[in-house]
Amino acid sequence: MLSDLGETPRIARDDGPLLDETCRLTDRLADAVVTAGFARHFVPTGWGGAAGGFTALLDAVSALAETCASTAWVAALYAAHGRLASYLPEEGRRELWGRSPDVRVAASVVPPQGSAVREGTGWRLGGRWTMASGVDHADWVLLASWAPDADDPSGETREHRVFAVRRSDVKVFDTWRPVGMRGTGSNSVETDVLVADHLTFTLRDLGRVQPHAARCHTVPYALVAALIFAAPVLGAAEGALRTWWERTAGSVRPDGGPVAGQPGPQQVLARSSVELQSARLLLERAAHAADHAPITPVLVAENQRNACAAVELCVSTADRLFRAGGSRALGEDDALQRAWRDITAARAHGTLNFDAAAAGYTKALLAARADAGHRTGPGAVR
Protein backbone atom coordinates (compact mmCIF):
# COMPACT_ATOMS: atom_id res chain seq x y z
CA MET A 1 0.00 0.00 0.00
CA LEU A 2 1.31 3.42 -0.92
CA SER A 3 0.07 4.77 2.41
CA ASP A 4 3.09 3.06 4.00
CA LEU A 5 6.37 4.14 2.43
CA GLY A 6 8.29 1.85 4.76
CA GLU A 7 12.04 2.33 4.72
CA THR A 8 12.08 4.28 1.46
CA PRO A 9 12.41 7.81 2.97
CA ARG A 10 15.18 6.71 5.34
CA ILE A 11 17.13 4.98 2.58
CA ALA A 12 16.64 7.99 0.30
CA ARG A 13 17.99 10.27 3.02
CA ASP A 14 21.00 8.06 3.71
CA ASP A 15 21.81 7.49 0.03
CA GLY A 16 21.27 11.11 -1.06
CA PRO A 17 24.98 11.90 -1.55
CA LEU A 18 25.41 8.77 -3.68
CA LEU A 19 22.48 9.78 -5.88
CA ASP A 20 24.08 13.14 -6.59
CA GLU A 21 27.43 11.50 -7.30
CA THR A 22 26.28 8.62 -9.53
CA CYS A 23 23.19 10.33 -11.02
CA ARG A 24 20.97 7.30 -10.44
CA LEU A 25 19.16 5.54 -7.60
CA THR A 26 21.11 3.05 -5.54
CA ASP A 27 20.13 -0.59 -5.90
CA ARG A 28 18.60 -0.77 -2.45
CA LEU A 29 16.64 2.43 -3.00
CA ALA A 30 15.20 1.16 -6.27
CA ASP A 31 14.19 -2.04 -4.45
CA ALA A 32 12.57 0.00 -1.66
CA VAL A 33 10.47 1.91 -4.21
CA VAL A 34 9.09 -1.42 -5.43
CA THR A 35 8.52 -2.71 -1.90
CA ALA A 36 6.53 0.45 -1.11
CA GLY A 37 4.12 -0.48 -3.93
CA PHE A 38 4.81 2.11 -6.61
CA ALA A 39 5.49 -0.31 -9.48
CA ARG A 40 2.22 -2.19 -8.93
CA HIS A 41 0.05 0.84 -8.11
CA PHE A 42 -1.67 1.08 -11.50
CA VAL A 43 -1.20 -2.54 -12.61
CA PRO A 44 -4.63 -4.16 -13.23
CA THR A 45 -5.96 -6.26 -10.38
CA GLY A 46 -6.18 -9.26 -12.70
CA TRP A 47 -2.39 -9.28 -12.76
CA GLY A 48 -2.01 -8.79 -9.00
CA GLY A 49 -1.78 -5.00 -9.07
CA ALA A 50 -3.66 -2.39 -7.07
CA ALA A 51 -5.36 -0.47 -9.93
CA GLY A 52 -5.02 2.43 -7.52
CA GLY A 53 -6.07 6.06 -7.59
CA PHE A 54 -4.36 9.31 -8.44
CA THR A 55 -5.05 10.90 -5.06
CA ALA A 56 -3.19 8.07 -3.34
CA LEU A 57 -0.29 8.47 -5.75
CA LEU A 58 -0.14 12.24 -5.20
CA ASP A 59 -0.03 11.78 -1.43
CA ALA A 60 2.67 9.11 -1.54
CA VAL A 61 4.88 10.80 -4.14
CA SER A 62 4.74 14.22 -2.47
CA ALA A 63 5.49 12.67 0.94
CA LEU A 64 8.54 10.85 -0.46
CA ALA A 65 9.70 13.97 -2.32
CA GLU A 66 10.00 15.86 0.98
CA THR A 67 13.07 13.68 1.51
CA CYS A 68 14.26 13.14 -2.08
CA ALA A 69 12.65 14.55 -5.21
CA SER A 70 14.64 12.25 -7.51
CA THR A 71 13.45 9.12 -5.74
CA ALA A 72 9.87 10.38 -5.81
CA TRP A 73 10.15 11.21 -9.52
CA VAL A 74 11.29 7.70 -10.41
CA ALA A 75 8.66 6.17 -8.10
CA ALA A 76 5.91 8.23 -9.73
CA LEU A 77 7.05 7.20 -13.21
CA TYR A 78 7.33 3.52 -12.36
CA ALA A 79 3.67 3.78 -11.34
CA ALA A 80 2.66 5.85 -14.36
CA HIS A 81 4.43 3.59 -16.84
CA GLY A 82 2.71 0.56 -15.35
CA ARG A 83 -0.55 2.32 -16.18
CA LEU A 84 0.57 2.88 -19.77
CA ALA A 85 1.66 -0.74 -20.11
CA SER A 86 -1.85 -1.85 -19.15
CA TYR A 87 -2.88 -0.80 -22.69
CA LEU A 88 -0.86 -3.66 -24.16
CA PRO A 89 -2.82 -6.58 -25.58
CA GLU A 90 -3.57 -9.42 -23.16
CA GLU A 91 -0.59 -11.50 -24.27
CA GLY A 92 1.72 -8.52 -23.73
CA ARG A 93 0.42 -7.93 -20.23
CA ARG A 94 0.97 -11.59 -19.46
CA GLU A 95 4.58 -11.30 -20.61
CA LEU A 96 5.15 -8.31 -18.31
CA TRP A 97 3.19 -9.34 -15.21
CA GLY A 98 2.66 -13.09 -15.53
CA ARG A 99 5.00 -13.75 -12.63
CA SER A 100 4.65 -10.57 -10.56
CA PRO A 101 3.04 -7.12 -10.70
CA ASP A 102 6.22 -5.62 -9.20
CA VAL A 103 7.81 -4.87 -12.57
CA ARG A 104 9.77 -1.64 -13.00
CA VAL A 105 8.90 0.04 -16.28
CA ALA A 106 10.92 2.99 -17.58
CA ALA A 107 9.91 4.95 -20.66
CA SER A 108 10.77 7.51 -23.30
CA VAL A 109 7.50 8.07 -25.15
CA VAL A 110 7.23 11.83 -25.77
CA PRO A 111 8.41 12.89 -28.25
CA PRO A 112 8.62 9.83 -30.52
CA GLN A 113 12.22 9.00 -31.44
CA GLY A 114 14.07 6.29 -33.31
CA SER A 115 12.38 4.40 -36.13
CA ALA A 116 9.89 1.55 -36.47
CA VAL A 117 9.08 -0.47 -39.58
CA ARG A 118 7.02 -3.58 -40.18
CA GLU A 119 9.07 -6.78 -40.28
CA GLY A 120 7.25 -10.07 -40.57
CA THR A 121 4.60 -10.30 -37.88
CA GLY A 122 6.26 -7.65 -35.71
CA TRP A 123 8.15 -4.37 -35.78
CA ARG A 124 11.82 -3.61 -36.24
CA LEU A 125 12.55 -0.91 -33.70
CA GLY A 126 15.86 0.92 -33.75
CA GLY A 127 17.58 4.14 -32.80
CA ARG A 128 18.31 6.25 -29.77
CA TRP A 129 15.95 7.65 -27.12
CA THR A 130 16.75 10.29 -24.52
CA MET A 131 15.79 10.82 -20.88
CA ALA A 132 14.42 7.44 -19.80
CA SER A 133 14.14 8.05 -16.04
CA GLY A 134 14.94 5.06 -13.84
CA VAL A 135 16.11 2.95 -16.77
CA ASP A 136 19.17 1.55 -14.95
CA HIS A 137 16.95 -0.41 -12.60
CA ALA A 138 14.07 -1.10 -14.99
CA ASP A 139 12.86 -4.53 -16.12
CA TRP A 140 11.12 -3.16 -19.22
CA VAL A 141 11.30 0.08 -21.22
CA LEU A 142 8.50 1.72 -23.21
CA LEU A 143 9.92 3.42 -26.32
CA ALA A 144 7.87 5.44 -28.80
CA SER A 145 8.45 6.07 -32.46
CA TRP A 146 6.53 7.27 -35.50
CA ALA A 147 5.39 4.13 -37.32
CA PRO A 148 3.21 3.29 -40.34
CA ASP A 149 -0.48 3.41 -39.45
CA ALA A 150 -1.77 -0.15 -39.23
CA ASP A 151 -5.14 1.03 -40.59
CA ASP A 152 -3.61 2.56 -43.73
CA PRO A 153 -2.65 -0.10 -46.31
CA SER A 154 -0.73 2.51 -48.33
CA GLY A 155 1.70 3.02 -45.47
CA GLU A 156 1.70 6.77 -46.04
CA THR A 157 0.05 7.68 -42.72
CA ARG A 158 2.17 7.50 -39.60
CA GLU A 159 1.13 7.20 -35.96
CA HIS A 160 2.69 7.58 -32.52
CA ARG A 161 3.34 3.96 -31.49
CA VAL A 162 4.72 2.70 -28.17
CA PHE A 163 6.79 -0.48 -27.90
CA ALA A 164 7.58 -2.53 -24.79
CA VAL A 165 11.19 -3.71 -24.83
CA ARG A 166 13.03 -5.77 -22.27
CA ARG A 167 15.73 -3.85 -20.42
CA SER A 168 18.22 -6.50 -21.52
CA ASP A 169 17.53 -5.53 -25.16
CA VAL A 170 18.57 -1.88 -24.77
CA LYS A 171 21.97 -0.31 -24.21
CA VAL A 172 22.04 2.46 -21.60
CA PHE A 173 24.36 5.44 -22.03
CA ASP A 174 25.55 7.46 -19.05
CA THR A 175 24.33 10.84 -20.34
CA TRP A 176 22.48 12.24 -17.31
CA ARG A 177 24.57 14.94 -15.54
CA PRO A 178 22.06 17.72 -14.76
CA VAL A 179 22.07 20.54 -12.23
CA GLY A 180 19.06 19.10 -10.40
CA MET A 181 17.02 15.88 -10.19
CA ARG A 182 20.36 14.14 -10.49
CA GLY A 183 19.27 10.85 -8.98
CA THR A 184 16.58 10.11 -11.58
CA GLY A 185 19.09 8.43 -13.87
CA SER A 186 17.31 9.83 -16.93
CA ASN A 187 19.85 8.35 -19.32
CA SER A 188 19.70 7.75 -23.06
CA VAL A 189 19.16 4.29 -24.53
CA GLU A 190 19.71 2.58 -27.86
CA THR A 191 18.22 -0.56 -29.30
CA ASP A 192 17.79 -2.57 -32.48
CA VAL A 193 15.21 -5.23 -31.76
CA LEU A 194 12.25 -7.05 -33.25
CA VAL A 195 9.11 -6.31 -31.20
CA ALA A 196 6.10 -8.61 -31.41
CA ASP A 197 2.64 -7.17 -32.07
CA HIS A 198 1.45 -8.06 -28.59
CA LEU A 199 4.11 -5.73 -27.10
CA THR A 200 2.95 -2.53 -28.77
CA PHE A 201 0.08 -0.05 -28.69
CA THR A 202 -0.54 3.45 -30.04
CA LEU A 203 -0.96 6.78 -28.32
CA ARG A 204 -4.44 6.78 -29.80
CA ASP A 205 -5.19 3.65 -27.76
CA LEU A 206 -4.69 5.65 -24.56
CA GLY A 207 -7.90 7.54 -25.33
CA ARG A 208 -9.98 4.39 -25.71
CA VAL A 209 -11.93 3.07 -22.75
CA GLN A 210 -11.14 -0.54 -21.99
CA PRO A 211 -14.17 -2.72 -21.19
CA HIS A 212 -14.61 -3.48 -17.50
CA ALA A 213 -11.43 -1.55 -16.68
CA ALA A 214 -10.75 0.20 -13.38
CA ARG A 215 -11.13 3.99 -13.29
CA CYS A 216 -7.37 4.56 -13.55
CA HIS A 217 -7.35 2.76 -16.90
CA THR A 218 -10.16 4.79 -18.42
CA VAL A 219 -8.86 8.34 -18.04
CA PRO A 220 -7.05 10.09 -20.92
CA TYR A 221 -3.29 10.36 -20.74
CA ALA A 222 -3.49 14.14 -21.04
CA LEU A 223 -5.72 14.37 -17.96
CA VAL A 224 -3.06 13.03 -15.60
CA ALA A 225 0.37 13.46 -17.21
CA ALA A 226 1.13 16.89 -15.75
CA LEU A 227 -0.29 15.87 -12.35
CA ILE A 228 2.15 12.96 -12.08
CA PHE A 229 5.16 15.14 -12.92
CA ALA A 230 3.98 17.91 -10.58
CA ALA A 231 3.61 15.66 -7.52
CA PRO A 232 7.36 15.38 -6.72
CA VAL A 233 7.77 19.13 -7.24
CA LEU A 234 5.11 19.81 -4.61
CA GLY A 235 6.72 17.49 -2.08
CA ALA A 236 10.18 18.95 -2.67
CA ALA A 237 8.86 22.47 -2.08
CA GLU A 238 7.03 21.42 1.08
CA GLY A 239 10.21 19.78 2.34
CA ALA A 240 12.19 22.93 1.58
CA LEU A 241 9.77 25.04 3.60
CA ARG A 242 10.02 22.64 6.52
CA THR A 243 13.83 22.74 6.35
CA TRP A 244 13.94 26.54 6.23
CA TRP A 245 11.47 26.93 9.10
CA GLU A 246 13.31 24.45 11.32
CA ARG A 247 16.46 26.52 10.84
CA THR A 248 14.76 29.86 11.29
CA ALA A 249 12.07 29.44 13.94
CA GLY A 250 14.49 29.55 16.88
CA SER A 251 15.94 32.90 15.85
CA VAL A 252 12.71 34.75 15.06
CA ARG A 253 12.06 37.56 17.53
CA PRO A 254 8.80 37.39 19.48
CA ASP A 255 7.64 40.57 17.76
CA GLY A 256 8.17 38.97 14.34
CA GLY A 257 11.00 41.30 13.41
CA PRO A 258 13.60 40.32 10.81
CA VAL A 259 16.69 38.30 11.45
CA ALA A 260 19.81 40.33 10.71
CA GLY A 261 20.84 40.06 7.08
CA GLN A 262 17.71 38.14 6.01
CA PRO A 263 14.31 39.06 4.58
CA GLY A 264 11.61 39.34 7.21
CA PRO A 265 10.93 35.70 8.16
CA GLN A 266 7.26 36.42 8.69
CA GLN A 267 7.02 37.44 5.01
CA VAL A 268 8.92 34.37 3.83
CA LEU A 269 6.85 32.05 6.00
CA ALA A 270 3.46 33.53 5.16
CA ARG A 271 3.99 33.86 1.42
CA SER A 272 5.62 30.47 1.06
CA SER A 273 3.06 28.61 3.14
CA VAL A 274 0.11 30.13 1.32
CA GLU A 275 1.67 29.36 -2.07
CA LEU A 276 2.25 25.73 -1.14
CA GLN A 277 -1.20 25.32 0.37
CA SER A 278 -2.62 26.72 -2.87
CA ALA A 279 -0.42 24.40 -4.94
CA ARG A 280 -1.54 21.38 -2.93
CA LEU A 281 -5.21 22.31 -3.29
CA LEU A 282 -4.78 22.62 -7.05
CA LEU A 283 -3.14 19.21 -7.32
CA GLU A 284 -5.62 17.58 -4.95
CA ARG A 285 -8.42 18.97 -7.11
CA ALA A 286 -6.74 17.56 -10.21
CA ALA A 287 -6.25 14.15 -8.59
CA HIS A 288 -9.85 14.04 -7.32
CA ALA A 289 -11.08 14.88 -10.82
CA ALA A 290 -8.94 12.09 -12.27
CA ASP A 291 -10.37 9.65 -9.73
CA HIS A 292 -14.04 10.66 -9.90
CA ALA A 293 -15.15 13.42 -12.29
CA PRO A 294 -16.90 12.95 -15.65
CA ILE A 295 -14.27 13.39 -18.37
CA THR A 296 -14.67 16.37 -20.67
CA PRO A 297 -12.19 18.29 -22.85
CA VAL A 298 -12.49 21.24 -20.48
CA LEU A 299 -11.66 19.04 -17.47
CA VAL A 300 -8.57 17.71 -19.25
CA ALA A 301 -7.42 21.25 -19.99
CA GLU A 302 -8.26 22.40 -16.46
CA ASN A 303 -6.20 19.60 -14.94
CA GLN A 304 -3.23 20.55 -17.11
CA ARG A 305 -3.66 24.20 -16.13
CA ASN A 306 -3.91 23.39 -12.43
CA ALA A 307 -0.85 21.14 -12.39
CA CYS A 308 1.30 23.68 -14.25
CA ALA A 309 0.06 26.53 -12.05
CA ALA A 310 0.89 24.48 -8.94
CA VAL A 311 4.44 23.99 -10.20
CA GLU A 312 4.80 27.73 -10.83
CA LEU A 313 3.81 28.36 -7.20
CA CYS A 314 6.34 25.79 -6.00
CA VAL A 315 9.08 27.41 -8.07
CA SER A 316 8.24 30.80 -6.55
CA THR A 317 8.48 29.34 -3.06
CA ALA A 318 11.76 27.54 -3.79
CA ASP A 319 13.35 30.72 -5.13
CA ARG A 320 12.25 32.71 -2.07
CA LEU A 321 13.46 30.09 0.41
CA PHE A 322 16.81 29.75 -1.32
CA ARG A 323 17.35 33.52 -1.17
CA ALA A 324 16.30 33.54 2.47
CA GLY A 325 18.58 30.63 3.29
CA GLY A 326 21.66 32.79 3.57
CA SER A 327 25.20 31.57 3.00
CA ARG A 328 24.42 28.14 4.42
CA ALA A 329 22.23 27.40 1.40
CA LEU A 330 25.21 27.93 -0.92
CA GLY A 331 26.74 24.63 0.19
CA GLU A 332 26.52 21.96 -2.48
CA ASP A 333 25.24 19.37 -0.03
CA ASP A 334 22.75 21.71 1.66
CA ALA A 335 19.18 20.39 1.73
CA LEU A 336 17.70 23.77 0.82
CA GLN A 337 19.94 24.15 -2.21
CA ARG A 338 19.25 20.60 -3.31
CA ALA A 339 15.50 21.20 -3.19
CA TRP A 340 15.92 24.44 -5.13
CA ARG A 341 18.02 22.69 -7.80
CA ASP A 342 15.55 19.80 -8.07
CA ILE A 343 12.51 22.04 -8.38
CA THR A 344 14.21 24.30 -10.91
CA ALA A 345 15.24 21.30 -13.01
CA ALA A 346 11.84 19.60 -12.83
CA ARG A 347 10.08 22.75 -13.95
CA ALA A 348 11.87 22.47 -17.32
CA HIS A 349 9.91 19.33 -18.21
CA GLY A 350 7.75 19.99 -21.26
CA THR A 351 4.61 18.63 -19.61
CA LEU A 352 4.82 21.39 -16.98
CA ASN A 353 4.88 24.33 -19.42
CA PHE A 354 2.27 26.81 -18.19
CA ASP A 355 2.13 28.73 -21.49
CA ALA A 356 1.14 25.56 -23.35
CA ALA A 357 -1.40 24.68 -20.64
CA ALA A 358 -2.88 28.18 -20.82
CA ALA A 359 -3.28 27.90 -24.59
CA GLY A 360 -4.91 24.49 -24.26
CA TYR A 361 -7.28 25.69 -21.56
CA THR A 362 -8.37 28.70 -23.63
CA LYS A 363 -8.88 26.51 -26.69
CA ALA A 364 -11.03 24.06 -24.70
CA LEU A 365 -13.18 26.87 -23.28
CA LEU A 366 -13.71 28.39 -26.72
CA ALA A 367 -14.70 25.02 -28.15
CA ALA A 368 -17.12 24.42 -25.28
CA ARG A 369 -18.59 27.90 -25.75
CA ALA A 370 -19.14 27.22 -29.45
CA ASP A 371 -20.75 23.85 -28.74
CA ALA A 372 -23.06 25.39 -26.15
CA GLY A 373 -24.32 27.90 -28.65
CA HIS A 374 -24.41 30.69 -26.09
CA ARG A 375 -22.08 32.71 -23.93
CA THR A 376 -20.32 30.80 -21.21
CA GLY A 377 -17.43 31.59 -18.91
CA PRO A 378 -14.69 29.67 -17.12
CA GLY A 379 -16.78 29.29 -13.98
CA ALA A 380 -19.77 27.87 -15.85
CA VAL A 381 -18.08 25.37 -18.16
CA ARG A 382 -17.35 21.94 -16.75
Secondary structure by P-SEA (a helix, b strand, c coil): ccccccaaaaaaaaaaaaaaacccccaaaaaaaaaacccccccccccccccccaaaaaaaaaaaaaccaaaaaaaaaaaaaaaaaccccaaaaaaaccccccbbbbbccccccbbbbbcccccbbbbbbccccccccccbbbbbcccccccccccccccbbbbbbccccccccccccccccccccbbbbbbbccccccccccccccccccccccccccccccccaaaaaaaaaaaaaaaaaaaaaaacccccccccccccccccaaaaaaaaaaaaaaaaaaaaaaaaaaacccccaaaaaaaaaaaaaaaaaaaaaaaaaaaaccccccccccaaaaaaaaaaaaaacccccaaaaaaaaaaaaaaaaaaacccccccccc
